[in-house]
Amino acid sequence: MSDGTQPHERPDTRLADVPGRHAVVVGGGLAGVTAALALADAGMRVTLLEGRPRLGGLAFSFRRGDLTVDNGQHVYLRCCTAYRWFLDRIEGAALAPLQNRLDVPVLDVVRPEGRRLGRLRRDALPVPLHLGRSLATYPHLSLAERAKVGRAALALKGLDLADPGLDALDFGSWLAAHGQSARAVEALWDLVGIATLNAVAGDASLALAAMVFKTGLLSDPGAADIGWAHVPLGELHDRLARKALDSAGVRTETRTRVTSVSPYDNGRWSVHVPGETVEADAVVLAVPQREAYDLLPAGALDAPERLLEIGTAPILNVHVVYDRKVLDAPFLAALGTPVQWVFDRTHASGLKGGQYLALSQSAAQGEIDEPVAVLRERYLPELEKLLPRTRGAGVLDFFVTRERTATFAPAPGVGRLRPGARTKAPGLYLAGAWTATGWPATMESAVRSGVSAADAALRALGRPRPRHLFEFEEAA
């Protein structure tokens, strides 16, 4: 944390004499881009500073030969109203469509071939009947386990998300107390939870898990319908985001690392980058929690060391290019194997022949540092068990991408560590999926945090809020 305890001395400047209110957003991930767009839409001058050569944070793309590769597979749900607003705002919604109805193929490699496939899908019925037929016929659980799952779901629906006591409990213990077998946790609760929380049930806060399942599966029939980018993530989160920022008049500077943030004695702020000092009426720190800690001036938070107590969790992505088509579905989930979720990225990557599969492996603490050769020896045979057509196919490429600090760890007690958008330093705000959005570390949480930071800044400056920015809250 910055040790500059005193504001910089500077001749008093009346804000009325300043040509327009100026905001600086530090960080060009989804939170920062959202905050910058929201502030610019409200009529403020905005400068966005990003240390990387691109926008998008940890949801980005890169080139590998002729392929355009996403660093990891990202999906969203119909209930992610903020991220859907973001897609609309950058004119990218058509490039990341939603399913018409939730439909997830689930393959269990332990079962005999021909009897491995189950599906989690919804009907056009009200909650909770929309999942009734799918649960009743789900082959990966016994009849007794299915009945107990239904009872646990009703108990989960009755939890009060405003109860702070939920955050101190772990989801796994709650599931066990409500009759859920180890098989039910593996084949249903963790199937969804690991992908959305980046933690197994026993390592996840009950508050966050309850929020995920109540919002996604028990709020609205279509809430869990899945959407994903049919183009590289960089097309959305970098190119289209940058175009939207340019159109809104935002000055966007990449490869520009902020070294310090300091208050003046007249209420304004000084943001330092190599070779330049940028002055602002409001500053939004939209960076990871450890970087925010380093930039915070003294006194901005009562207990800034809590930011360092927010743990992180890794995600590993395994990428395999085959010489032929081996999977017909756009994605699937797997049981009885280390493989978690498999996505077809052939079209999005620009591959002209064969098929490109991406395996998304969340909560990958045990594998994140494994050598590529070890991972190849582990996962290619697992794919042969899962997808019979891979057995005679040639592997044209095999590589991995690693995000060692992909998300904050949703451990019990994390809720008390997550700060809100406002700090005790007037004019300084926080954004990022790790802040107190009520959501786990998702694209939805990142966008919501950017909205919250922009809203707080606009209120403090007496600026009208752009109405369209908050329409998603009403929709939610």
C-alpha positions in Angstrom: 0.0 0.0 0.0 1.2 3.5 -0.8 2.9 5.2 2.2 2.1 8.7 1.1 0.0 9.8 4.1 -0.3 13.4 3.2 -2.1 14.9 0.2 0.1 16.7 -2.3 0.1 20.5 -1.8 -1.3 22.3 -4.8 -2.9 25.7 -5.2 -6.6 25.5 -4.7 -8.5 25.1 -7.9 -12.2 25.6 -8.1 -13.9 22.7 -9.9 -16.0 25.2 -11.8 -12.7 26.4 -13.4 -11.8 22.9 -14.5 -12.9 22.2 -18.1 -15.3 19.3 -17.4 -15.0 16.6 -14.8 -12.3 14.1 -15.5 -12.2 10.5 -14.4 -9.2 8.1 -14.7 -9.9 4.4 -14.7 -6.9 2.2 -13.9 -7.3 -1.2 -15.5 -8.7 -2.3 -18.9 -10.5 -5.5 -18.0 -14.3 -5.9 -18.1 -14.6 -3.9 -14.9 -12.5 -1.0 -16.1 -14.0 -0.9 -19.6 -17.5 -0.9 -18.0 -16.7 1.9 -15.6 -15.1 4.0 -18.4 -18.1 3.6 -20.7 -20.5 4.4 -17.9 -18.7 7.5 -16.9 -18.3 8.7 -20.4 -22.0 8.1 -21.1 -22.7 10.4 -18.2 -20.8 13.2 -19.9 -17.4 12.9 -18.1 -14.0 13.0 -19.8 -12.4 9.7 -19.1 -8.9 8.3 -19.4 -8.5 4.5 -19.3 -5.0 3.2 -18.4 -4.0 -0.4 -19.0 -0.6 -1.9 -18.5 -1.1 -4.8 -21.0 -1.0 -4.2 -24.7 -4.7 -5.1 -25.0 -8.0 -4.8 -23.2 -10.0 -7.6 -21.8 -8.2 -8.6 -18.6 -8.1 -12.3 -18.2 -10.7 -12.9 -20.9 -8.5 -12.5 -24.0 -7.2 -14.1 -27.1 -3.8 -14.6 -28.7 -2.4 -16.0 -32.0 -0.8 -19.4 -32.2 0.2 -20.0 -35.8 -2.9 -19.8 -37.9 -5.2 -20.1 -34.9 -6.8 -17.4 -32.7 -6.8 -18.9 -29.2 -8.8 -17.8 -26.2 -6.7 -18.1 -23.0 -9.7 -19.9 -21.4 -13.3 -20.8 -22.2 -15.7 -18.3 -20.8 -19.5 -18.7 -20.7 -22.3 -16.6 -19.3 -26.0 -17.3 -18.4 -29.2 -15.6 -19.3 -29.4 -14.3 -15.7 -26.1 -12.4 -16.3 -28.0 -9.2 -17.1 -25.0 -6.9 -16.6 -22.7 -8.8 -18.9 -25.6 -9.0 -21.5 -25.9 -5.2 -21.1 -22.1 -5.0 -21.7 -22.4 -7.1 -24.9 -25.2 -4.8 -26.1 -23.2 -1.7 -25.3 -20.2 -2.8 -27.4 -22.5 -4.1 -30.1 -21.4 -7.7 -29.6 -24.5 -9.6 -28.5 -25.0 -11.3 -31.8 -21.4 -12.7 -31.6 -22.1 -14.4 -28.2 -25.6 -15.8 -28.5 -27.5 -17.7 -25.8 -29.1 -21.2 -26.1 -32.8 -21.2 -26.8 -33.1 -23.4 -23.7 -30.6 -24.9 -21.2 -29.3 -28.2 -22.6 -26.0 -29.7 -21.2 -24.9 -33.1 -22.4 -23.2 -35.0 -19.5 -21.1 -38.1 -20.4 -20.1 -40.6 -17.7 -17.1 -42.6 -18.9 -17.6 -45.2 -16.2 -20.9 -46.4 -17.7 -20.9 -48.7 -20.7 -20.8 -47.1 -24.1 -24.2 -46.4 -25.4 -25.5 -45.6 -21.9 -23.2 -42.8 -20.9 -25.2 -39.8 -22.0 -27.4 -37.8 -19.7 -28.7 -34.3 -20.2 -29.5 -31.4 -17.9 -32.1 -29.3 -19.7 -35.2 -27.3 -19.0 -38.8 -27.3 -20.2 -41.0 -24.4 -20.8 -42.6 -24.6 -17.4 -42.4 -22.4 -14.3 -39.8 -22.8 -11.6 -39.1 -25.5 -10.2 -41.0 -27.6 -12.7 -38.8 -26.4 -15.5 -36.1 -28.9 -14.4 -38.4 -31.6 -13.1 -38.4 -33.9 -16.1 -34.6 -33.5 -16.6 -34.0 -34.4 -12.9 -36.4 -37.3 -13.0 -34.7 -38.9 -15.9 -31.1 -38.0 -15.1 -29.3 -41.3 -15.5 -26.2 -40.5 -13.5 -28.1 -40.5 -10.1 -30.3 -43.2 -8.5 -34.0 -42.6 -8.0 -33.4 -42.0 -4.3 -30.5 -39.5 -5.0 -32.8 -37.6 -7.5 -35.5 -37.3 -4.8 -33.0 -36.0 -2.3 -31.6 -33.5 -4.8 -35.1 -32.1 -5.2 -35.5 -31.7 -1.5 -32.1 -30.0 -1.2 -33.0 -27.6 -4.0 -36.1 -26.5 -2.2 -34.1 -26.0 1.0 -31.6 -24.0 -1.0 -34.3 -21.9 -2.5 -35.4 -21.0 1.0 -32.1 -19.6 2.2 -31.9 -15.9 2.7 -29.0 -14.5 0.7 -28.9 -11.5 3.0 -28.0 -13.6 6.0 -24.3 -12.9 6.7 -24.0 -16.2 8.5 -24.1 -18.1 5.2 -20.7 -16.8 4.2 -19.1 -18.5 7.2 -20.3 -22.0 6.2 -19.1 -24.2 3.4 -21.4 -25.6 0.7 -20.2 -29.2 1.0 -21.1 -29.5 4.7 -24.5 -28.0 3.9 -25.1 -30.5 1.1 -24.1 -33.4 3.3 -26.5 -32.2 6.1 -29.2 -32.2 3.5 -28.7 -35.8 2.4 -26.6 -35.3 -0.7 -24.4 -38.3 -1.4 -20.8 -38.0 -2.8 -22.2 -39.2 -6.1 -24.8 -36.4 -6.1 -22.2 -33.8 -5.4 -20.0 -35.1 -8.2 -22.7 -35.6 -10.8 -24.8 -32.5 -10.2 -23.7 -29.9 -7.6 -20.0 -29.8 -8.4 -20.7 -30.2 -12.1 -22.3 -26.8 -12.0 -20.5 -25.3 -9.0 -16.9 -25.9 -10.0 -17.5 -24.2 -13.3 -19.2 -21.2 -11.8 -17.4 -20.9 -8.4 -13.9 -22.3 -9.4 -14.0 -24.4 -6.2 -15.4 -27.8 -5.1 -18.4 -27.7 -2.8 -16.3 -28.3 0.4 -14.1 -25.2 -0.4 -16.9 -22.8 -1.4 -18.8 -20.3 0.7 -22.4 -21.3 1.2 -23.4 -17.7 0.5 -21.8 -17.7 -3.0 -23.0 -21.2 -3.8 -26.6 -20.4 -2.8 -26.4 -17.3 -4.9 -25.3 -19.2 -7.9 -27.9 -22.0 -7.7 -30.8 -19.7 -6.6 -30.2 -17.2 -9.3 -29.2 -19.6 -12.1 -31.5 -22.5 -11.5 -34.3 -21.5 -9.1 -35.2 -17.9 -10.1 -36.6 -17.9 -13.6 -37.0 -20.8 -16.1 -34.5 -19.4 -18.6 -32.0 -18.1 -16.1 -29.4 -20.8 -16.7 -29.5 -20.9 -20.5 -25.9 -20.8 -21.6 -24.2 -18.2 -23.9 -20.7 -18.2 -25.2 -18.6 -16.3 -27.7 -18.7 -17.7 -31.2 -15.7 -15.5 -32.1 -12.4 -15.0 -30.2 -12.8 -13.2 -26.9 -10.4 -10.5 -28.2 -13.0 -9.6 -30.8 -15.4 -8.7 -28.1 -13.4 -7.6 -25.1 -10.6 -5.8 -27.0 -11.6 -4.8 -30.5 -15.3 -4.0 -30.0 -14.7 -2.7 -26.5 -12.0 -0.3 -27.8 -14.3 0.8 -30.6 -17.0 1.6 -28.1 -14.6 3.5 -25.9 -13.3 5.5 -28.8 -16.9 6.3 -29.9 -17.7 7.5 -26.3 -14.7 9.8 -26.4 -12.6 7.8 -23.9 -8.8 8.3 -24.1 -7.5 4.7 -23.9 -3.8 4.1 -23.2 -2.4 0.5 -23.3 1.1 -0.5 -22.3 0.8 2.2 -19.6 1.3 1.0 -16.1 0.2 3.2 -13.2 2.9 3.5 -10.5 1.0 5.5 -7.9 -2.3 7.3 -7.1 -2.2 10.4 -4.8 -4.7 12.9 -3.5 -4.2 16.6 -3.8 -5.3 18.9 -1.0 -8.2 20.3 -3.1 -10.0 17.0 -3.5 -8.6 16.2 -6.9 -6.3 13.2 -7.7 -2.9 12.7 -9.3 -2.3 9.4 -11.2 1.3 8.7 -12.1 2.5 6.8 -15.1 6.1 6.8 -16.5 6.7 10.2 -18.0 3.3 11.7 -17.2 1.0 12.7 -14.4 -2.7 12.6 -15.1 -5.0 14.7 -12.9 -8.6 13.7 -12.2 -11.7 14.4 -10.2 -12.4 10.7 -9.7 -10.2 7.6 -9.9 -11.4 4.0 -10.3 -9.0 1.3 -9.5 -10.2 -1.7 -11.6 -7.2 -4.0 -11.0 -6.7 -7.2 -9.1 -6.8 -7.0 -5.3 -3.1 -7.2 -4.7 -2.4 -4.5 -7.2 -5.2 -2.4 -5.7 -3.5 -2.8 -2.3 -0.2 -1.5 -3.7 -1.9 1.6 -5.2 -4.2 2.5 -2.3 -3.2 5.7 -0.5 -3.0 5.4 3.3 -6.4 5.6 5.0 -8.4 4.7 1.9 -9.7 1.5 3.6 -10.0 0.7 7.3 -8.3 -2.6 7.0 -6.5 -2.7 3.6 -4.6 -5.8 4.6 -7.8 -7.7 4.1 -7.3 -7.4 0.3 -4.2 -9.6 0.7 -6.3 -12.2 2.6 -8.6 -12.8 -0.5 -7.1 -16.0 -1.9 -6.9 -16.9 -5.6 -7.8 -20.0 -7.5 -6.3 -21.3 -10.8 -7.9 -22.5 -14.0 -6.1 -24.7 -16.5 -7.1 -25.0 -20.1 -6.0 -27.9 -22.3 -6.1 -27.3 -26.1 -6.1 -30.2 -28.5 -6.3 -30.0 -32.3 -7.3 -33.2 -34.1 -7.1 -34.0 -37.8 -10.7 -34.8 -38.0 -14.1 -34.1 -36.4 -14.4 -36.0 -33.1 -17.3 -34.2 -31.3 -20.7 -33.2 -32.7 -21.9 -31.2 -29.8 -20.7 -27.6 -29.2 -19.8 -28.6 -25.6 -20.2 -31.3 -23.0 -19.6 -32.0 -19.4 -17.9 -35.2 -18.2 -18.0 -37.5 -15.2 -15.7 -40.3 -14.1 -12.6 -38.6 -15.6 -10.3 -35.7 -14.8 -11.9 -33.9 -17.8 -14.5 -31.4 -16.7 -15.9 -29.5 -19.7 -15.0 -29.8 -23.4 -15.8 -27.1 -25.9 -15.6 -27.1 -29.7 -13.5 -24.0 -30.6 -12.9 -24.9 -34.3 -14.9 -22.2 -36.0 -14.1 -19.4 -33.5 -10.3 -20.1 -33.8 -10.3 -20.0 -37.6 -9.2 -23.6 -38.0 -9.9 -24.7 -41.6 -9.7 -28.5 -41.2 -10.0 -31.0 -38.4 -11.4 -30.0 -35.0 -10.1 -27.9 -32.1 -11.3 -28.9 -28.6 -10.6 -26.8 -25.5 -10.9 -28.5 -22.0 -11.7 -26.1 -19.2 -10.3 -27.3 -15.9 -11.4 -25.2 -12.9 -10.1 -25.5 -9.4 -6.9 -26.8 -10.9 -4.6 -26.4 -7.9 -3.1 -29.9 -8.4 -2.3 -29.5 -12.1 -1.6 -25.8 -12.8 2.2 -26.3 -12.7 2.3 -29.7 -14.3 4.6 -29.9 -17.4 2.8 -30.1 -20.8 4.2 -33.6 -21.4 2.6 -34.8 -18.2 -0.7 -33.2 -19.1 -0.6 -34.7 -22.6 -0.1 -38.2 -21.2 -3.0 -37.7 -18.8 -5.6 -36.0 -21.0 -5.3 -37.6 -24.4 -6.2 -41.1 -23.1 -9.0 -39.6 -21.1 -10.4 -38.0 -24.3 -10.2 -41.4 -26.0 -12.3 -42.8 -23.2 -14.8 -40.0 -23.5 -15.0 -39.5 -27.3 -14.5 -42.8 -29.3 -13.7 -41.0 -32.5 -10.5 -39.6 -31.0 -9.0 -43.1 -30.9 -8.1 -43.1 -34.6 -7.6 -39.4 -35.0 -4.2 -37.7 -35.3 -3.2 -35.0 -32.8 -2.0 -32.0 -34.8 -1.3 -29.8 -31.8 -1.5 -30.0 -28.0 -0.8 -27.1 -25.7 -2.0 -25.6 -22.4 -2.8 -22.1 -21.1 -2.6 -21.4 -17.4 -4.2 -18.7 -15.3 -2.7 -19.2 -11.8 -4.7 -16.4 -10.3 -7.8 -16.7 -12.6 -10.3 -15.8 -9.9 -10.6 -15.0 -6.3 -11.1 -18.1 -4.1 -14.7 -18.3 -3.0 -13.8 -19.7 0.4 -16.0 -19.5 3.4 -15.5 -16.1 5.0 -14.4 -14.3 1.8 -17.5 -12.1 1.9 -16.2 -10.0 4.9 -13.0 -9.4 3.0 -14.5 -8.0 -0.2 -14.8 -4.2 -0.2 -17.5 -2.2 -1.8 -17.0 0.4 -4.6 -16.5 3.4 -2.2 -13.4 4.0 -0.3 -12.8 6.4 2.6 -10.8 8.6 0.3 -13.3 10.9 -1.5 -13.1 10.4 -5.2 -11.4 7.0 -5.1 -13.4 3.9 -6.1 -12.7 0.2 -6.5 -13.9 -2.2 -9.2 -13.2 -5.8 -10.1 -14.9 -9.1 -9.8 -13.3 -9.5 -6.4 -15.2 -6.6 -4.9 -18.5 -6.9 -3.0 -20.9 -7.6 -5.9 -22.6 -10.6 -4.3 -21.5 -12.7 -7.3 -18.5 -15.1 -7.6 -15.6 -14.2 -9.8 -17.4 -14.1 -13.2 -17.6 -11.8 -16.1 -21.0 -10.8 -14.6 -19.3 -9.8 -11.4 -16.7 -7.7 -13.2 -19.3 -5.7 -15.1 -21.4 -5.2 -12.1 -18.4 -3.9 -10.2 -17.7 -1.4 -12.9 -21.3 -0.2 -12.8 -21.1 0.2 -9.1 -17.9 2.2 -9.2 -19.2 4.5 -11.9 -22.5 5.0 -10.1 -20.7 5.9 -6.8 -18.4 8.4 -8.7 -21.4 10.0 -10.5 -23.4 10.4 -7.3 -20.4 12.0 -5.5 -19.9 14.4 -8.4 -23.6 15.2 -8.7 -23.8 13.9 -12.2 -26.9 12.4 -13.6 -26.7 8.6 -14.1 -27.4 7.4 -17.7 -30.6 5.6 -17.4 -29.7 2.9 -19.9 -26.8 1.8 -17.8 -29.1 0.6 -15.0 -31.8 -1.1 -17.1 -30.2 -4.5 -16.4 -30.8 -4.0 -12.7 -34.5 -3.6 -13.3 -34.4 -6.6 -15.6 -32.7 -8.7 -12.9 
